[in-house]
Amino acid sequence: MATPYSVCFVCTGNICRSPIAESVFRAQVARAGLTGLVSVESAGTGGWHEGDPADPRTVSVLDEHGYETSHTARQFHASWFSRLDLVIALDEGHLRELRRLAPTRAEATKVRLLRSYDPNAAGDLEVPDPYYGGREGFEDCLEMAEAASEGLLDAVRNEMERAA
C-alpha cells in the first residue's frame, strides 16, 4: 500500500486549536472512507505542554459534538517536513514560524492556513486562541475547523488524485 497522504495541524501548545482541527478532520476523512489513505496528526510550535492531554475545554467541546477526544500534546519538529504532505497552521504567527522552520522552500510551501480552505472565511483566516477565554472560544474554534474541513478534504483528494 502507498504511504498515506499526511496532514499535520499546528497551533501554539497543541492543547486547544490543533487538537480540535485534528479531531474534526479525522472524522471528515473517516466519513469520506479515506481512513488509511490520509493520516491526520497535530503538534504545537512550542513544547510547553508536551505530554499533556488536551485542555479540558477542548475535550468537553469535542465530546459534546461527537468527536474523538484522546490526545497527547507534542512539539512540531522541522525534520517532520520530509514526511508530511501538508502542514496546517491555525494563525498567521504559526504560518510564519513554520515557514521559517522549513528546511527548504519547497517544504515551506506545504504550510497553509486552515481557514484558507473555508470559502466563507471572508479574508479573516485566523483561528483565535481560545485558551485565555471561556468555553465560547472553543466552540468558535470547532465551528471554524468544521467550516474549513470540507474544502481541506477536497484539496487533499485533488492532491492524491494528481499523485496517482
N, CA, C and O atoms as a DFTB+ gen file, in Angstrom:
656 C
 N C O
     1  1       0.841      -1.195       0.000
     2  2       0.000       0.000       0.000
     3  2       0.883       1.255       0.000
     4  3       1.945       1.286       0.623
     5  1       0.429       2.260      -0.697
     6  2       1.165       3.526      -0.765
     7  2       1.164       4.209       0.601
     8  3       0.316       3.937       1.451
     9  1       2.132       5.098       0.790
    10  2       2.203       5.880       2.017
    11  2       0.981       6.796       2.076
    12  3       0.640       7.430       1.077
    13  1       0.319       6.874       3.229
    14  2      -0.844       7.766       3.325
    15  2      -0.453       9.226       3.109
    16  3       0.674       9.630       3.396
    17  1      -1.393      10.002       2.603
    18  2      -1.233      11.449       2.485
    19  2      -1.266      11.982       3.917
    20  3      -2.188      11.670       4.670
    21  1      -0.269      12.779       4.298
    22  2      -0.072      13.186       5.691
    23  2      -0.388      14.649       5.929
    24  3       0.161      15.526       5.262
    25  1      -1.285      14.915       6.893
    26  2      -1.677      16.275       7.256
    27  2      -1.405      16.472       8.742
    28  3      -1.797      15.646       9.566
    29  1      -0.729      17.572       9.082
    30  2      -0.458      17.905      10.484
    31  2      -0.971      19.312      10.778
    32  3      -0.597      20.271      10.103
    33  1      -1.827      19.425      11.788
    34  2      -2.356      20.714      12.230
    35  2      -1.450      21.249      13.331
    36  3      -1.049      20.502      14.223
    37  1      -1.123      22.552      13.273
    38  2      -0.189      23.119      14.245
    39  2      -0.733      24.425      14.834
    40  3      -1.123      25.345      14.115
    41  1      -0.743      24.468      16.181
    42  2      -1.054      25.704      16.900
    43  2       0.091      25.975      17.869
    44  3       1.207      25.508      17.641
    45  1      -0.153      26.701      18.919
    46  2       0.923      27.105      19.827
    47  2       1.377      25.971      20.747
    48  3       2.540      25.570      20.712
    49  1       0.454      25.454      21.574
    50  2       0.839      24.453      22.565
    51  2       0.293      23.067      22.321
    52  3       0.596      22.142      23.074
    53  1      -0.515      22.902      21.269
    54  2      -1.105      21.618      20.904
    55  2      -2.056      21.085      21.970
    56  3      -2.114      19.881      22.219
    57  1      -2.811      22.007      22.605
    58  2      -3.819      21.549      23.564
    59  2      -5.212      22.129      23.285
    60  3      -6.185      21.701      23.905
    61  1      -5.325      23.095      22.365
    62  2      -6.628      23.716      22.081
    63  2      -7.004      23.602      20.597
    64  3      -7.764      22.719      20.202
    65  1      -6.458      24.508      19.794
    66  2      -6.889      24.621      18.396
    67  2      -6.503      23.429      17.537
    68  3      -7.355      22.868      16.848
    69  1      -5.231      23.029      17.563
    70  2      -4.818      21.945      16.665
    71  2      -5.447      20.600      17.018
    72  3      -5.757      19.837      16.103
    73  1      -5.656      20.261      18.308
    74  2      -6.360      19.005      18.575
    75  2      -7.814      19.034      18.094
    76  3      -8.352      18.015      17.662
    77  1      -8.441      20.210      18.172
    78  2      -9.810      20.332      17.663
    79  2      -9.808      20.108      16.152
    80  3     -10.603      19.320      15.642
    81  1      -8.922      20.795      15.436
    82  2      -8.859      20.646      13.981
    83  2      -8.518      19.207      13.596
    84  3      -9.082      18.666      12.645
    85  1      -7.599      18.593      14.330
    86  2      -7.220      17.206      14.057
    87  2      -8.420      16.271      14.202
    88  3      -8.659      15.441      13.325
    89  1      -9.172      16.388      15.286
    90  2     -10.329      15.510      15.514
    91  2     -11.411      15.723      14.467
    92  3     -11.995      14.762      13.966
    93  1     -11.678      16.981      14.139
    94  2     -12.698      17.288      13.130
    95  2     -12.285      16.716      11.780
    96  3     -13.092      16.084      11.098
    97  1     -11.029      16.936      11.390
    98  2     -10.592      16.467      10.069
    99  2     -10.505      14.939      10.022
   100  3     -10.840      14.334       9.003
   101  1     -10.064      14.317      11.101
   102  2     -10.015      12.850      11.138
   103  2     -11.418      12.267      10.925
   104  3     -11.579      11.275      10.214
   105  1     -12.431      12.887      11.544
   106  2     -13.816      12.438      11.362
   107  2     -14.265      12.646       9.913
   108  3     -14.964      11.800       9.354
   109  1     -13.871      13.754       9.313
   110  2     -14.207      14.037       7.911
   111  2     -13.573      12.988       6.996
   112  3     -14.217      12.495       6.070
   113  1     -12.325      12.653       7.257
   114  2     -11.601      11.634       6.483
   115  2     -12.310      10.283       6.614
   116  3     -12.474       9.568       5.626
   117  1     -12.728       9.938       7.829
   118  2     -13.425       8.664       8.062
   119  2     -14.761       8.631       7.321
   120  3     -15.097       7.629       6.690
   121  1     -15.528       9.733       7.396
   122  2     -16.824       9.795       6.685
   123  2     -16.638       9.636       5.182
   124  3     -17.500       9.085       4.496
   125  1     -15.512      10.120       4.678
   126  2     -15.234      10.039       3.238
   127  2     -14.677       8.667       2.846
   128  3     -14.439       8.414       1.665
   129  1     -14.468       7.784       3.819
   130  2     -13.944       6.457       3.531
   131  2     -12.457       6.462       3.192
   132  3     -11.981       5.577       2.481
   133  1     -11.720       7.452       3.697
   134  2     -10.301       7.584       3.360
   135  2      -9.364       7.219       4.511
   136  3      -8.160       7.459       4.432
   137  1      -9.917       6.637       5.587
   138  2      -9.072       6.202       6.699
   139  2      -8.041       5.218       6.158
   140  3      -8.388       4.303       5.411
   141  1      -6.799       5.395       6.523
   142  2      -5.724       4.549       5.992
   143  2      -5.047       5.174       4.787
   144  3      -3.884       4.889       4.504
   145  1      -5.776       6.032       4.072
   146  2      -5.209       6.714       2.907
   147  2      -4.743       8.123       3.262
   148  3      -3.896       8.700       2.579
   149  1      -5.309       8.670       4.343
   150  2      -4.939      10.008       4.814
   151  2      -4.612       9.897       6.299
   152  3      -5.437       9.433       7.085
   153  1      -3.413      10.322       6.684
   154  2      -3.063      10.328       8.108
   155  2      -3.206      11.747       8.631
   156  3      -2.864      12.714       7.950
   157  1      -3.718      11.856       9.854
   158  2      -4.029      13.149      10.453
   159  2      -3.379      13.207      11.829
   160  3      -3.533      12.289      12.634
   161  1      -2.651      14.292      12.096
   162  2      -1.991      14.468      13.384
   163  2      -1.947      15.951      13.718
   164  3      -2.389      16.789      12.932
   165  1      -1.407      16.269      14.897
   166  2      -1.265      17.674      15.275
   167  2      -0.050      17.841      16.182
   168  3       0.489      16.876      16.725
   169  1       0.360      19.102      16.327
   170  2       1.509      19.442      17.161
   171  2       1.444      20.925      17.499
   172  3       0.598      21.656      16.985
   173  1       2.353      21.357      18.373
   174  2       2.447      22.762      18.744
   175  2       3.789      23.330      18.323
   176  3       4.760      22.591      18.161
   177  1       3.844      24.646      18.146
   178  2       5.119      25.273      17.802
   179  2       6.061      25.270      19.001
   180  3       7.279      25.332      18.837
   181  1       5.497      25.197      20.208
   182  2       6.303      25.154      21.427
   183  2       6.073      23.867      22.194
   184  3       5.094      23.161      21.954
   185  1       6.962      23.566      23.105
   186  2       6.886      22.317      23.850
   187  2       6.368      22.436      25.270
   188  3       6.527      21.504      26.057
   189  1       5.743      23.576      25.626
   190  2       5.293      23.815      26.996
   191  2       4.380      22.722      27.526
   192  3       4.451      22.377      28.705
   193  1       3.525      22.173      26.672
   194  2       2.512      21.206      27.125
   195  2       2.830      19.783      26.686
   196  3       1.992      18.893      26.833
   197  1       4.020      19.554      26.154
   198  2       4.390      18.241      25.632
   199  2       4.070      17.145      26.657
   200  3       4.458      17.231      27.822
   201  1       3.359      16.122      26.196
   202  2       2.981      15.003      27.055
   203  2       1.662      15.187      27.778
   204  3       1.138      14.239      28.363
   205  1       1.112      16.408      27.745
   206  2      -0.157      16.685      28.421
   207  2      -1.344      16.295      27.540
   208  3      -1.219      16.236      26.317
   209  1      -2.499      16.030      28.164
   210  2      -3.717      15.839      27.367
   211  2      -4.194      17.195      26.845
   212  3      -3.651      18.238      27.209
   213  1      -5.200      17.165      26.004
   214  2      -5.804      18.413      25.519
   215  2      -6.427      19.159      26.697
   216  3      -6.768      18.561      27.717
   217  1      -6.569      20.467      26.540
   218  2      -7.238      21.307      27.535
   219  2      -8.617      20.699      27.832
   220  3      -9.289      20.236      26.910
   221  1      -9.048      20.693      29.095
   222  2     -10.358      20.113      29.431
   223  2     -11.517      20.725      28.638
   224  3     -12.498      20.041      28.348
   225  1     -11.408      22.009      28.289
   226  2     -12.472      22.645      27.498
   227  2     -12.476      22.112      26.068
   228  3     -13.534      21.987      25.450
   229  1     -11.293      21.798      25.544
   230  2     -11.188      21.175      24.220
   231  2     -11.883      19.821      24.247
   232  3     -12.701      19.511      23.381
   233  1     -11.549      19.026      25.248
   234  2     -12.121      17.683      25.390
   235  2     -13.638      17.764      25.515
   236  3     -14.362      16.998      24.880
   237  1     -14.111      18.692      26.333
   238  2     -15.546      18.841      26.558
   239  2     -16.293      19.205      25.271
   240  3     -17.331      18.620      24.962
   241  1     -15.755      20.174      24.526
   242  2     -16.410      20.611      23.281
   243  2     -16.380      19.483      22.237
   244  3     -17.385      19.228      21.574
   245  1     -15.253      18.820      22.094
   246  2     -15.168      17.713      21.129
   247  2     -16.125      16.593      21.505
   248  3     -16.839      16.067      20.651
   249  1     -16.140      16.230      22.778
   250  2     -17.007      15.155      23.255
   251  2     -18.476      15.483      23.028
   252  3     -19.252      14.639      22.580
   253  1     -18.841      16.706      23.341
   254  2     -20.230      17.145      23.185
   255  2     -20.693      17.069      21.728
   256  3     -21.878      16.872      21.457
   257  1     -19.761      17.224      20.803
   258  2     -20.113      17.202      19.378
   259  2     -19.796      15.859      18.712
   260  3     -19.875      15.734      17.490
   261  1     -19.441      14.865      19.517
   262  2     -19.255      13.512      18.994
   263  2     -17.908      13.237      18.346
   264  3     -17.784      12.303      17.553
   265  1     -16.901      14.032      18.670
   266  2     -15.569      13.828      18.096
   267  2     -14.660      13.083      19.069
   268  3     -14.894      13.060      20.277
   269  1     -13.620      12.478      18.508
   270  2     -12.602      11.790      19.294
   271  2     -11.911      12.787      20.220
   272  3     -11.648      13.925      19.832
   273  1     -11.620      12.353      21.445
   274  2     -11.025      13.273      22.413
   275  2      -9.659      12.830      22.937
   276  3      -9.020      13.589      23.665
   277  1      -9.190      11.632      22.595
   278  2      -7.887      11.214      23.123
   279  2      -6.782      12.002      22.420
   280  3      -6.781      12.130      21.195
   281  1      -5.834      12.534      23.214
   282  2      -4.806      13.391      22.643
   283  2      -3.648      13.534      23.614
   284  3      -3.846      13.612      24.827
   285  1      -2.446      13.567      23.077
   286  2      -1.253      13.875      23.866
   287  2      -0.470      14.948      23.108
   288  3      -0.085      14.754      21.955
   289  1      -0.240      16.081      23.776
   290  2       0.433      17.224      23.148
   291  2       1.891      16.897      22.830
   292  3       2.558      16.159      23.556
   293  1       2.362      17.467      21.726
   294  2       3.765      17.316      21.327
   295  2       4.186      18.544      20.535
   296  3       3.352      19.316      20.062
   297  1       5.496      18.708      20.401
   298  2       6.038      19.851      19.687
   299  2       6.394      19.459      18.260
   300  3       6.893      18.362      18.009
   301  1       6.129      20.378      17.326
   302  2       6.465      20.174      15.919
   303  2       7.984      20.269      15.737
   304  3       8.640      21.112      16.349
   305  1       8.528      19.400      14.894
   306  2       9.961      19.424      14.593
   307  2      10.184      19.616      13.091
   308  3       9.473      19.032      12.273
   309  1      11.164      20.427      12.741
   310  2      11.459      20.716      11.334
   311  2      11.706      19.441      10.533
   312  3      11.398      19.389       9.342
   313  1      12.252      18.427      11.167
   314  2      12.535      17.162      10.467
   315  2      11.270      16.478       9.956
   316  3      11.345      15.607       9.090
   317  1      10.116      16.863      10.480
   318  2       8.859      16.246      10.055
   319  2       8.449      16.669       8.645
   320  3       7.694      15.956       7.984
   321  1       8.934      17.813       8.181
   322  2       8.522      18.300       6.861
   323  2       8.705      17.248       5.782
   324  3       7.879      17.143       4.875
   325  1       9.771      16.469       5.864
   326  2      10.057      15.492       4.810
   327  2       9.001      14.400       4.718
   328  3       8.825      13.814       3.650
   329  1       8.295      14.109       5.801
   330  2       7.280      13.048       5.774
   331  2       5.851      13.580       5.677
   332  3       4.912      12.804       5.503
   333  1       5.681      14.903       5.790
   334  2       4.345      15.494       5.733
   335  2       4.047      16.052       4.346
   336  3       4.926      16.585       3.668
   337  1       2.784      15.914       3.940
   338  2       2.353      16.489       2.668
   339  2       1.795      17.890       2.863
   340  3       1.915      18.742       1.983
   341  1       1.185      18.125       4.018
   342  2       0.533      19.397       4.279
   343  2       0.660      19.720       5.762
   344  3       0.409      18.866       6.613
   345  1       1.055      20.961       6.071
   346  2       1.165      21.429       7.445
   347  2       0.174      22.588       7.573
   348  3       0.315      23.617       6.911
   349  1      -0.822      22.406       8.430
   350  2      -1.902      23.380       8.528
   351  2      -1.731      24.236       9.780
   352  3      -1.858      23.750      10.904
   353  1      -1.442      25.518       9.565
   354  2      -1.266      26.480      10.652
   355  2      -2.628      27.045      11.048
   356  3      -3.518      27.202      10.212
   357  1      -2.774      27.350      12.346
   358  2      -4.047      27.870      12.824
   359  2      -4.104      29.396      12.857
   360  3      -5.191      29.970      12.920
   361  1      -2.950      30.056      12.814
   362  2      -2.967      31.517      12.695
   363  2      -1.705      31.985      11.950
   364  3      -0.819      31.188      11.644
   365  1      -1.648      33.281      11.670
   366  2      -0.543      33.858      10.887
   367  2       0.811      33.686      11.572
   368  3       1.820      33.462      10.902
   369  1       0.840      33.788      12.898
   370  2       2.089      33.603      13.629
   371  2       2.641      32.197      13.437
   372  3       3.842      32.015      13.235
   373  1       1.757      31.204      13.503
   374  2       2.173      29.813      13.274
   375  2       2.654      29.642      11.836
   376  3       3.652      28.969      11.580
   377  1       1.937      30.254      10.909
   378  2       2.301      30.163       9.491
   379  2       3.724      30.669       9.280
   380  3       4.539      29.997       8.648
   381  1       4.021      31.852       9.811
   382  2       5.364      32.427       9.660
   383  2       6.420      31.553      10.331
   384  3       7.472      31.287       9.749
   385  1       6.140      31.111      11.545
   386  2       7.109      30.305      12.288
   387  2       7.389      28.978      11.579
   388  3       8.540      28.553      11.481
   389  1       6.348      28.335      11.094
   390  2       6.518      27.049      10.409
   391  2       7.275      27.218       9.092
   392  3       8.118      26.390       8.747
   393  1       6.975      28.282       8.362
   394  2       7.696      28.509       7.102
   395  2       9.167      28.806       7.362
   396  3      10.025      28.423       6.566
   397  1       9.469      29.485       8.468
   398  2      10.869      29.721       8.848
   399  2      11.567      28.415       9.219
   400  3      12.750      28.237       8.929
   401  1      10.845      27.515       9.851
   402  2      11.398      26.220      10.270
   403  2      11.672      25.285       9.096
   404  3      12.546      24.422       9.176
   405  1      10.929      25.458       8.010
   406  2      11.040      24.545       6.866
   407  2      12.465      24.533       6.324
   408  3      13.036      25.591       6.057
   409  1      13.047      23.337       6.158
   410  2      14.430      23.226       5.675
   411  2      14.636      23.724       4.237
   412  3      15.732      24.155       3.879
   413  1      13.576      23.664       3.416
   414  2      13.696      24.098       2.022
   415  2      12.488      24.965       1.650
   416  3      11.468      24.966       2.338
   417  1      12.632      25.698       0.550
   418  2      11.495      26.496       0.053
   419  2      10.323      25.602      -0.334
   420  3       9.167      25.938      -0.077
   421  1      10.625      24.466      -0.952
   422  2       9.559      23.535      -1.351
   423  2       8.767      23.074      -0.134
   424  3       7.541      22.974      -0.177
   425  1       9.486      22.795       0.952
   426  2       8.786      22.350       2.155
   427  2       8.007      23.495       2.798
   428  3       6.965      23.258       3.408
   429  1       8.480      24.703       2.677
   430  2       7.756      25.869       3.204
   431  2       6.411      26.041       2.498
   432  3       5.464      26.558       3.091
   433  1       6.321      25.611       1.234
   434  2       5.049      25.737       0.504
   435  2       4.005      24.744       0.993
   436  3       2.834      24.852       0.627
   437  1       4.406      23.785       1.807
   438  2       3.453      22.829       2.383
   439  2       2.625      23.452       3.499
   440  3       1.617      22.878       3.912
   441  1       3.034      24.623       3.996
   442  2       2.357      25.256       5.129
   443  2       1.228      26.153       4.625
   444  3       1.443      27.036       3.795
   445  1       0.038      25.914       5.134
   446  2      -1.154      26.679       4.753
   447  2      -1.973      27.011       5.987
   448  3      -1.847      26.345       7.015
   449  1      -2.803      28.023       5.898
   450  2      -3.715      28.371       6.985
   451  2      -4.995      27.542       6.878
   452  3      -5.536      27.374       5.785
   453  1      -5.471      27.035       7.988
   454  2      -6.688      26.222       8.000
   455  2      -7.857      26.930       7.335
   456  3      -8.541      26.357       6.486
   457  1      -8.079      28.171       7.724
   458  2      -9.275      28.863       7.217
   459  2      -9.163      29.250       5.750
   460  3     -10.140      29.727       5.172
   461  1      -8.006      29.062       5.132
   462  2      -7.899      29.315       3.690
   463  2      -8.723      28.282       2.909
   464  3      -8.971      28.457       1.716
   465  1      -9.139      27.223       3.576
   466  2      -9.975      26.193       2.944
   467  2     -11.466      26.425       3.191
   468  3     -12.298      25.634       2.747
   469  1     -11.805      27.498       3.893
   470  2     -13.197      27.841       4.159
   471  2     -13.612      28.950       3.199
   472  3     -13.158      30.085       3.338
   473  1     -14.478      28.636       2.216
   474  2     -14.866      29.647       1.228
   475  2     -15.605      30.842       1.841
   476  3     -15.706      31.890       1.203
   477  1     -16.115      30.703       3.051
   478  2     -16.849      31.797       3.697
   479  2     -16.024      32.544       4.737
   480  3     -16.580      33.330       5.504
   481  1     -14.718      32.319       4.782
   482  2     -13.881      32.957       5.800
   483  2     -13.764      34.466       5.593
   484  3     -13.398      35.181       6.526
   485  1     -14.057      34.956       4.423
   486  2     -14.122      36.394       4.122
   487  2     -12.881      37.171       4.554
   488  3     -12.989      38.208       5.208
   489  1     -11.715      36.671       4.189
   490  2     -10.487      37.411       4.432
   491  2      -9.870      37.242       5.812
   492  3      -8.665      37.439       5.966
   493  1     -10.661      36.883       6.824
   494  2     -10.115      36.674       8.163
   495  2      -9.755      35.197       8.296
   496  3     -10.624      34.359       8.537
   497  1      -8.480      34.886       8.139
   498  2      -8.067      33.482       8.088
   499  2      -7.472      32.967       9.401
   500  3      -6.920      31.868       9.435
   501  1      -7.577      33.737      10.466
   502  2      -7.028      33.320      11.760
   503  2      -8.073      32.554      12.569
   504  3      -9.259      32.883      12.543
   505  1      -7.620      31.535      13.281
   506  2      -8.442      30.877      14.285
   507  2      -7.930      31.423      15.629
   508  3      -6.834      31.067      16.060
   509  1      -8.715      32.282      16.288
   510  2      -8.251      32.901      17.530
   511  2      -7.979      31.857      18.620
   512  3      -8.678      30.848      18.721
   513  1      -6.955      32.119      19.425
   514  2      -6.588      31.225      20.521
   515  2      -7.639      31.333      21.626
   516  3      -7.819      32.410      22.195
   517  1      -8.336      30.236      21.939
   518  2      -9.382      30.295      22.968
   519  2      -8.857      30.107      24.390
   520  3      -9.630      30.215      25.342
   521  1      -7.576      29.831      24.557
   522  2      -7.005      29.401      25.835
   523  2      -7.336      30.330      27.003
   524  3      -7.697      29.859      28.082
   525  1      -7.216      31.644      26.799
   526  2      -7.400      32.585      27.904
   527  2      -8.840      33.068      28.064
   528  3      -9.119      33.937      28.891
   529  1      -9.738      32.511      27.284
   530  2     -11.138      32.910      27.356
   531  2     -12.014      31.792      27.896
   532  3     -11.539      30.855      28.538
   533  1     -13.295      31.916      27.620
   534  2     -14.262      30.928      28.091
   535  2     -14.546      29.865      27.048
   536  3     -13.906      29.800      25.999
   537  1     -15.505      29.053      27.365
   538  2     -15.885      27.922      26.517
   539  2     -16.315      28.361      25.107
   540  3     -16.117      27.627      24.139
   541  1     -16.891      29.540      25.000
   542  2     -17.381      30.032      23.705
   543  2     -16.266      30.060      22.656
   544  3     -16.510      29.759      21.487
   545  1     -15.053      30.418      23.062
   546  2     -13.924      30.438      22.132
   547  2     -13.606      29.050      21.581
   548  3     -13.200      28.914      20.428
   549  1     -13.792      28.027      22.403
   550  2     -13.554      26.648      21.968
   551  2     -14.646      26.207      20.990
   552  3     -14.377      25.498      20.021
   553  1     -15.878      26.638      21.260
   554  2     -16.991      26.364      20.337
   555  2     -16.730      27.040      18.987
   556  3     -16.941      26.443      17.931
   557  1     -16.264      28.304      19.040
   558  2     -15.957      29.031      17.805
   559  2     -14.857      28.312      17.019
   560  3     -14.940      28.176      15.798
   561  1     -13.841      27.860      17.727
   562  2     -12.733      27.127      17.095
   563  2     -13.261      25.877      16.394
   564  3     -12.876      25.587      15.261
   565  1     -14.143      25.140      17.069
   566  2     -14.733      23.939      16.473
   567  2     -15.511      24.298      15.204
   568  3     -15.386      23.619      14.185
   569  1     -16.304      25.354      15.265
   570  2     -17.080      25.773      14.092
   571  2     -16.164      26.142      12.924
   572  3     -16.450      25.800      11.777
   573  1     -15.067      26.838      13.215
   574  2     -14.127      27.220      12.151
   575  2     -13.463      25.981      11.550
   576  3     -13.281      25.901      10.335
   577  1     -13.106      25.026      12.387
   578  2     -12.498      23.787      11.891
   579  2     -13.489      23.013      11.027
   580  3     -13.123      22.493       9.974
   581  1     -14.730      22.939      11.468
   582  2     -15.753      22.242      10.678
   583  2     -15.981      22.942       9.340
   584  3     -16.125      22.284       8.310
   585  1     -16.014      24.273       9.354
   586  2     -16.264      25.039       8.129
   587  2     -15.142      24.855       7.102
   588  3     -15.394      24.906       5.898
   589  1     -13.921      24.645       7.564
   590  2     -12.776      24.504       6.649
   591  2     -12.513      23.057       6.235
   592  3     -11.849      22.816       5.227
   593  1     -13.022      22.099       6.993
   594  2     -12.610      20.704       6.763
   595  2     -13.063      20.134       5.420
   596  3     -12.352      19.320       4.831
   597  1     -14.216      20.537       4.932
   598  2     -14.671      20.015       3.637
   599  2     -13.774      20.505       2.502
   600  3     -13.383      19.727       1.632
   601  1     -13.450      21.804       2.517
   602  2     -12.550      22.351       1.499
   603  2     -11.166      21.741       1.590
   604  3     -10.525      21.481       0.572
   605  1     -10.705      21.513       2.818
   606  2      -9.404      20.868       3.008
   607  2      -9.437      19.451       2.464
   608  3      -8.499      19.022       1.792
   609  1     -10.506      18.722       2.747
   610  2     -10.611      17.349       2.232
   611  2     -10.627      17.339       0.704
   612  3     -10.003      16.476       0.087
   613  1     -11.331      18.284       0.091
   614  2     -11.334      18.384      -1.381
   615  2      -9.923      18.613      -1.900
   616  3      -9.517      17.995      -2.885
   617  1      -9.168      19.497      -1.245
   618  2      -7.792      19.785      -1.666
   619  2      -6.905      18.548      -1.524
   620  3      -6.086      18.262      -2.398
   621  1      -7.069      17.822      -0.427
   622  2      -6.292      16.600      -0.197
   623  2      -6.630      15.563      -1.265
   624  3      -5.741      14.933      -1.837
   625  1      -7.928      15.394      -1.527
   626  2      -8.352      14.438      -2.581
   627  2      -7.721      14.797      -3.928
   628  3      -7.218      13.925      -4.637
   629  1      -7.753      16.092      -4.276
   630  2      -7.183      16.539      -5.543
   631  2      -5.693      16.231      -5.620
   632  3      -5.204      15.768      -6.650
   633  1      -4.971      16.488      -4.530
   634  2      -3.542      16.195      -4.486
   635  2      -3.289      14.696      -4.620
   636  3      -2.356      14.281      -5.307
   637  1      -4.103      13.898      -3.977
   638  2      -3.949      12.438      -4.041
   639  2      -4.190      11.938      -5.462
   640  3      -3.474      11.064      -5.951
   641  1      -5.204      12.499      -6.120
   642  2      -5.516      12.100      -7.495
   643  2      -4.391      12.520      -8.444
   644  3      -4.024      11.770      -9.349
   645  1      -3.850      13.717      -8.232
   646  2      -2.746      14.186      -9.064
   647  2      -1.523      13.289      -8.931
   648  3      -0.826      13.017      -9.909
   649  1      -1.274      12.837      -7.715
   650  2      -0.102      11.997      -7.437
   651  2      -0.274      10.561      -7.933
   652  3       0.707       9.845      -8.133
   653  1      -1.524      10.149      -8.130
   654  2      -1.806       8.750      -8.502
   655  2      -1.500       8.465      -9.963
   656  3      -1.685       7.339     -10.424
